[in-house]
Amino acid sequence: MLSKLISMYNSAASKTSDNNGSRYYYTCLTNKQKTIYAAMLSGIRTYSKEIKMPFIPIDELSMVFNYMLLDNPMIFYVSSFTQLSDSDKKDCEVKPDYKYTKSAADGYTDAINKCLRVFDGLKGKSDIEKELFVHDFCLNNFIYDHSFRDNSYSVLGPVLNRTAVCEGIAKFVKLAFDYLGVESLVVSGKAKNPVQGSVTEAHAWNIVKIGGKAYHLDVTFDMTLKNKTNRYDYFNLSDQDIKKDHIINGSVPVCNTTKGDYYSREQLTVNGFTDLGEFIGRKLRTGNKNSIIMRLTGVPDKKDTADKVMQIALQQYVNIYNKSVAVEIGYNSSQMVFEIKFK
């Protein structure tokens, strides 16, 4: 009987790479763990009260359960489970803890699917165009939830309340990419918020594959940096750049492509203070006096860097307009991105 069950589970596991989205964490599992993953996913989708499967230790089962949730953002209606095993520990039953009734969950699912239709116009667009739209959609429509409501940890937060914490935002981003056919995953780890300085806390963001290359994408951090103007400090970073203020938990795809970030793509990266002066001058001569955003490379990350940037910006303004002005500097010290405003 057990061999028949395992065969059924393995058949279900082979279907987990369908068109419902990329499932990176499933590919990281052993064959037996994939069997458990597929059994839980199939059972939860049908709102089963008890899911039979081969026995594995609780810690291992919890890992597979969490991987399943990261791979499948539409599984928002389960928060935990209980494991019951036979005395010989050959088989076990998993009892999911459903947060809503099935009818309520179906209603929320309809709301999520309706929200995703905003991306229908992107069909046929390039992956980078899809990524940029998803990024800006989140920045323009969602805000970070400092009250930490329960829904904010899943896709329900953005869809129902327009607010979420990093986990809910990252899951929504993955769900949007799944809908658009762009390969992505949710990354768990820790990070130093660019606004709060040295505070390190649990964090979640995404890895997305664009043009066959993997990049880090942290929509939450760009959201916290936004001040009327959208920011792209964490748009398609390499491992080297993301690790300046992020710590990755577990094994994830290597992101080793440099100069694939937004500022490099848009020619908004400046090397050194001399080039910075020329860059600001060009922007001012084209009438860009409200806000100039750029990424600065080739200089040591010292405390006086922001002061130096302010001095150069002021001098360029005086040279071009022959009058002084107040200069305001927004400074992401980890990623060396500056937003210069002339008041």
Secondary structure, DSSP 4 states (H G I P E B T S, - for coil): -HHHHHHHHHHHHTTTTSTT---HHHHTS-HHHHHHHHHHHHHHHTT-S-EEEE---HHHHHHHHHHHHHH-TT--SEEEEEEEE-TTSSEEEEEEEESS-HHHHHHHHHHHHHHHGGGGGGTTS-HHHHHHHHHHHHHHH-EE-TT--GGGGSTHIIIIISEE-HHHHHHHHHHHHHHHT--EEEEEEEEE-TTTTT-EEEEEEEEEEETTEEEEE-HHHHHHH-SSS---TTEEE-HHHHTTTEEE-S--------S-SHHHHTT-EEEHHHHHHHHHHHHHHTT--SEEEEEEESS---TTHHHHHHHHHHHHHHHHHSS---EEEEEETTTTEEEEEE-
